[in-house]
Amino acid sequence: MPFIDANTQSSDGDRAAFDVTIVGAGAAGILLAVLLARHGRRVMVIESGHFEPDDERQSLNEIEQTAKPMSNAVWNRKRAIGGTTTAWGGQSLPFGRLDFETRDWVEHSSWPISVDTLQPYYDIANRFMGVDERNYDSDILGLLDRRDPGFDPALLHYHYSKWARQPNFYKLHRQALERDVTVLYNAHLLRIDLATSGRVQAIEIGDFHGRRQTMPVNSLVLACGGIEANRILLLNDHQMPGGLGSASGWLGKAFMEHPCLDAGYVESADMRTLQEVFGTRVRGGRRFSVRLSAGADWQRTNRLLNISASLMWLYDGDEIGPLSELRSFVRQPRMEGAVKMVSSSRQLAAGLWALARTGLIYKPGAAAKLSLMCEQQPSRDSYIALGEERDRFGARKARLHWRIGHLTWDTVLAFCRILDDEIQRLGLGRVRLFEALQADATDFESHLSDVNHHMGGARMSASPSDGVVDDQLQVWGVPNLHVCSAAVFPTSSHSNPTLTLLALAARLVDRLVKAERPAELT
């Protein structure tokens, strides 16, 4: 099937014959397109970017900000075929059981589906990423010939993230896209038009030469990033005041990120053992990194949020060590690199020995920085709206008002205390926190950073009065419009949202093709 450049040619053929039109060629859009095509559905993907991000297309990511600023909302989101998978690491880590449950201490925390509903689709998502289906704790411990280090499971969950060998979905699924899917790139969605029945009947797109065209639609899926999905729904207010899916008053509300911070250092008399417990390992060409997350019992008892910790191994504040220098030297041999490796030859030898013997990426002499990734409590005070500035197509830019509630900060402080207790109990060392981590810190938001995990604003709900889309991702009141984006997440957990988004996408494929069993999608 063709890759069509909207700047140079029209998408020929009977456009009405496309069963599904998908906006966005990122992780979710590519999964939807490839799996739907496997079931014989004719699919068109519309992407505003092309094969590499550039200034002209990235400028469409510009936003107004009125509260806590994000670090780089323009370039941290990629407008290209492959989306942000062209830049991420390919991490696979699901949400936990408690994340999907209603927590009476976390306002607006209810998902309309359970982890059991999503579990078979997590398996599909992992296969699509090229990641194995082992569980994230005992199976990986067995694979790596490791024993559980003994953290109290009521307090802390010791587990792993799994990493894809090829994180770029365009490269991973290029053959299927070229063979089975029509991709119209350099094409920016401008307008969604509804018929009198309330169904989407057509969309208007524009290219980067100022031309516009209208395309009929059978079924439309918005598979763009969290901010852009909200902006599209808000912009299309010409037939539904307030935008598509706005009847409940929730559209744009409860925007979430994963607030992150470096909390301090773990000091130990036995740094080798500490790295054995917390270090990243490689087995069979695959990478596995340790995460230590809040136990469900601890969250319930203390009425706090989810959160996780990892250790970063640094040399003089830098992650680059002897093994990294060796990789750089192999890629581009230089005298400067050779001198560095000779000066660190003992460390390099120890690292290579550990890697060959146990798969541990060992960094002798490195300091252990404690990094945290936190759940953000959903709140109407954190939201996406439309700003006053306009983009090159004349559409209003998104205005982001990102606020983080104090419950996140309370969770950080309590979690650090239990980490220190458990690390000391196991004889691994102790946690030395930075001075900024104080309960009375009125500027706590300034100590937390974003990590390009944009969630919420088009939340899933069990009833039209409580959200924007239903449990099948259909926009309430618009039968053939779905949102397949992290924008639909009611809560954020502590982990990278991509695997959960891919699982939701696989479930949406199941709905769109009306397959009886998830196994039919593989």
HUHU-V609688 format. One record per residue. N is the residue number from 1. PHI is phi in degrees with one decimal (* if undefined). Layout:
N;PHI + N;PHI
This chain:
1;* + 2;-81.7 + 3;-95.2 + 4;-110.8 + 5;-88.2 + 6;-63.4 + 7;-73.7 + 8;-121.8 + 9;-152.7 + 10;-90.4 + 11;-83.1 + 12;-70.8 + 13;101.5 + 14;-78.6 + 15;-63.4 + 16;-64.7 + 17;-77.2 + 18;-70.3 + 19;-69.8 + 20;-135.9 + 21;-110.9 + 22;-115.3 + 23;-101.3 + 24;114.2 + 25;-109.6 + 26;-93.0 + 27;-57.9 + 28;-67.0 + 29;-62.4 + 30;-68.7 + 31;-59.5 + 32;-57.4 + 33;-63.7 + 34;-66.2 + 35;-70.9 + 36;-63.2 + 37;-64.6 + 38;-60.7 + 39;-96.3 + 40;80.7 + 41;-81.4 + 42;-84.4 + 43;-125.4 + 44;-116.7 + 45;-110.2 + 46;-108.1 + 47;-132.5 + 48;-73.7 + 49;-90.9 + 50;-129.2 + 51;-90.0 + 52;-140.8 + 53;-63.5 + 54;-144.0 + 55;-59.2 + 56;-62.9 + 57;-79.9 + 58;-63.3 + 59;-61.9 + 60;-68.0 + 61;-86.5 + 62;-61.3 + 63;-133.6 + 64;-93.2 + 65;-129.9 + 66;-124.4 + 67;-138.2 + 68;-63.0 + 69;-78.8 + 70;-88.2 + 71;-68.5 + 72;-161.0 + 73;-72.3 + 74;-84.9 + 75;-93.4 + 76;-74.2 + 77;-108.0 + 78;-107.6 + 79;-97.2 + 80;-165.8 + 81;-68.6 + 82;111.0 + 83;56.6 + 84;-75.1 + 85;-66.8 + 86;-72.8 + 87;-130.0 + 88;-85.6 + 89;-92.2 + 90;85.9 + 91;-80.8 + 92;-113.4 + 93;-157.5 + 94;-81.8 + 95;-73.5 + 96;-91.2 + 97;-58.3 + 98;-65.1 + 99;-59.9 + 100;-90.4 + 101;-87.6 + 102;-76.5 + 103;-110.4 + 104;-67.5 + 105;-93.3 + 106;-119.1 + 107;-61.5 + 108;61.6 + 109;-98.5 + 110;-85.8 + 111;-92.7 + 112;-83.1 + 113;-131.6 + 114;-107.1 + 115;-63.4 + 116;-65.3 + 117;-62.2 + 118;-88.7 + 119;-56.0 + 120;-63.9 + 121;-80.7 + 122;-59.0 + 123;-62.4 + 124;-62.9 + 125;-61.3 + 126;-63.6 + 127;-62.6 + 128;-66.4 + 129;-77.2 + 130;80.1 + 131;-111.0 + 132;-69.9 + 133;-103.3 + 134;-63.7 + 135;-69.8 + 136;-98.8 + 137;-128.9 + 138;-63.8 + 139;-64.8 + 140;-71.9 + 141;-57.0 + 142;-64.9 + 143;-60.0 + 144;-90.8 + 145;57.3 + 146;-116.0 + 147;-98.6 + 148;-61.0 + 149;-72.4 + 150;100.6 + 151;-62.9 + 152;-63.1 + 153;-66.3 + 154;-71.9 + 155;-105.8 + 156;-137.2 + 157;-108.3 + 158;-90.5 + 159;-154.5 + 160;-125.4 + 161;-94.7 + 162;-108.0 + 163;-121.8 + 164;-72.1 + 165;-66.2 + 166;-121.3 + 167;-78.0 + 168;-79.4 + 169;-67.4 + 170;-64.7 + 171;-66.9 + 172;-67.3 + 173;-120.3 + 174;-59.4 + 175;-61.0 + 176;-66.2 + 177;-63.5 + 178;-67.6 + 179;-83.5 + 180;-119.3 + 181;-127.4 + 182;-93.0 + 183;-114.5 + 184;-104.2 + 185;-108.9 + 186;56.2 + 187;-126.7 + 188;-108.8 + 189;-68.2 + 190;-110.2 + 191;-160.2 + 192;-119.3 + 193;-112.2 + 194;-101.8 + 195;-80.5 + 196;-63.2 + 197;-74.8 + 198;94.4 + 199;-87.1 + 200;-67.0 + 201;-113.2 + 202;-160.4 + 203;-129.6 + 204;-112.7 + 205;-124.7 + 206;-129.2 + 207;-100.2 + 208;-93.1 + 209;-110.6 + 210;89.0 + 211;-91.3 + 212;-129.2 + 213;-147.0 + 214;-105.7 + 215;-126.7 + 216;-69.2 + 217;-134.2 + 218;-92.5 + 219;-141.5 + 220;-118.9 + 221;-123.7 + 222;-89.8 + 223;-117.6 + 224;-94.6 + 225;-66.9 + 226;-60.8 + 227;-71.8 + 228;-67.3 + 229;-60.5 + 230;-63.3 + 231;-61.2 + 232;-61.4 + 233;-63.1 + 234;-67.3 + 235;-65.0 + 236;-88.5 + 237;-109.1 + 238;-75.3 + 239;-118.7 + 240;-123.4 + 241;-55.1 + 242;89.9 + 243;108.1 + 244;-67.7 + 245;82.3 + 246;-93.2 + 247;-59.4 + 248;-78.8 + 249;85.4 + 250;-93.1 + 251;-59.0 + 252;87.6 + 253;-86.8 + 254;64.8 + 255;-67.8 + 256;-134.9 + 257;-129.3 + 258;-107.9 + 259;-58.8 + 260;-124.3 + 261;-161.6 + 262;-88.3 + 263;-91.1 + 264;160.7 + 265;-129.9 + 266;-99.3 + 267;-100.0 + 268;-150.0 + 269;-78.1 + 270;-131.3 + 271;-66.7 + 272;-64.1 + 273;-65.1 + 274;-60.7 + 275;-69.5 + 276;-59.2 + 277;-80.5 + 278;-111.5 + 279;-78.8 + 280;-76.2 + 281;-127.9 + 282;-122.1 + 283;-143.5 + 284;60.7 + 285;79.5 + 286;-111.6 + 287;-108.0 + 288;-133.7 + 289;-119.1 + 290;-83.5 + 291;-126.8 + 292;-120.6 + 293;-111.8 + 294;-65.3 + 295;-68.1 + 296;-60.6 + 297;-63.6 + 298;-62.5 + 299;-62.5 + 300;-65.3 + 301;-62.4 + 302;-96.2 + 303;55.5 + 304;-124.8 + 305;-90.8 + 306;-81.5 + 307;-166.7 + 308;-142.4 + 309;-126.4 + 310;-142.9 + 311;-107.9 + 312;-105.0 + 313;-99.1 + 314;-120.0 + 315;-111.2 + 316;51.7 + 317;80.2 + 318;-121.4 + 319;-74.1 + 320;-71.7 + 321;-129.4 + 322;-56.7 + 323;-66.6 + 324;-64.1 + 325;-64.0 + 326;-64.7 + 327;-60.6 + 328;-62.9 + 329;-66.9 + 330;-64.1 + 331;-69.2 + 332;-146.6 + 333;-62.0 + 334;-140.7 + 335;-61.0 + 336;-59.5 + 337;-66.8 + 338;-63.2 + 339;-62.9 + 340;-61.2 + 341;-68.4 + 342;-63.8 + 343;-68.2 + 344;-113.8 + 345;-62.6 + 346;-67.3 + 347;-63.6 + 348;-63.1 + 349;-62.7 + 350;-64.4 + 351;-66.4 + 352;-66.8 + 353;-63.1 + 354;-64.0 + 355;-63.9 + 356;-69.7 + 357;-82.5 + 358;-127.6 + 359;80.7 + 360;-77.1 + 361;-83.5 + 362;-92.9 + 363;-123.4 + 364;-58.7 + 365;81.6 + 366;-80.2 + 367;-85.8 + 368;-106.5 + 369;-86.1 + 370;-89.8 + 371;-114.1 + 372;-118.7 + 373;-126.1 + 374;-115.1 + 375;-74.3 + 376;-107.6 + 377;-65.5 + 378;-66.9 + 379;-151.7 + 380;-65.4 + 381;-73.9 + 382;-111.3 + 383;-154.2 + 384;-115.3 + 385;-133.0 + 386;-99.0 + 387;-90.1 + 388;-94.7 + 389;-72.5 + 390;-123.2 + 391;-87.5 + 392;-64.1 + 393;-94.3 + 394;87.3 + 395;-89.2 + 396;-66.6 + 397;-75.1 + 398;-71.9 + 399;-114.0 + 400;-102.8 + 401;-121.0 + 402;-94.3 + 403;-128.9 + 404;-117.0 + 405;-75.4 + 406;-67.9 + 407;-62.0 + 408;-63.7 + 409;-66.0 + 410;-59.2 + 411;-64.6 + 412;-56.5 + 413;-65.3 + 414;-66.8 + 415;-66.5 + 416;-62.1 + 417;-65.2 + 418;-72.5 + 419;-61.1 + 420;-61.3 + 421;-58.7 + 422;-71.7 + 423;-64.1 + 424;-69.5 + 425;-59.6 + 426;-85.9 + 427;71.6 + 428;-92.2 + 429;140.3 + 430;-152.2 + 431;-94.3 + 432;-110.8 + 433;-84.4 + 434;-69.8 + 435;-62.7 + 436;-65.8 + 437;-82.1 + 438;-124.6 + 439;-62.9 + 440;-94.5 + 441;-68.9 + 442;-75.2 + 443;-103.0 + 444;-58.1 + 445;-58.4 + 446;-69.4 + 447;-89.2 + 448;-106.6 + 449;-120.5 + 450;-92.1 + 451;-138.0 + 452;66.5 + 453;-112.6 + 454;-94.2 + 455;-132.0 + 456;85.1 + 457;101.9 + 458;-130.4 + 459;-60.6 + 460;-72.3 + 461;-153.9 + 462;-83.1 + 463;-140.2 + 464;-61.3 + 465;-80.6 + 466;-114.3 + 467;-172.4 + 468;-110.5 + 469;-126.0 + 470;-87.2 + 471;-71.8 + 472;-106.3 + 473;73.6 + 474;-79.0 + 475;-62.8 + 476;-56.4 + 477;89.7 + 478;-127.6 + 479;-60.6 + 480;-110.7 + 481;-120.8 + 482;-123.2 + 483;-116.5 + 484;-115.9 + 485;-154.6 + 486;-63.6 + 487;-58.3 + 488;-84.2 + 489;-67.9 + 490;-73.4 + 491;-136.7 + 492;-117.1 + 493;52.9 + 494;-117.1 + 495;-110.2 + 496;-45.1 + 497;-81.2 + 498;-65.2 + 499;-62.7 + 500;-65.1 + 501;-62.4 + 502;-63.5 + 503;-64.1 + 504;-63.3 + 505;-65.1 + 506;-63.2 + 507;-67.0 + 508;-66.5 + 509;-57.5 + 510;-54.4 + 511;-68.0 + 512;-68.8 + 513;-97.1 + 514;56.4 + 515;-71.8 + 516;-80.8 + 517;-134.2 + 518;-56.4 + 519;-61.6 + 520;-69.4 + 521;-86.4 + 522;-93.2
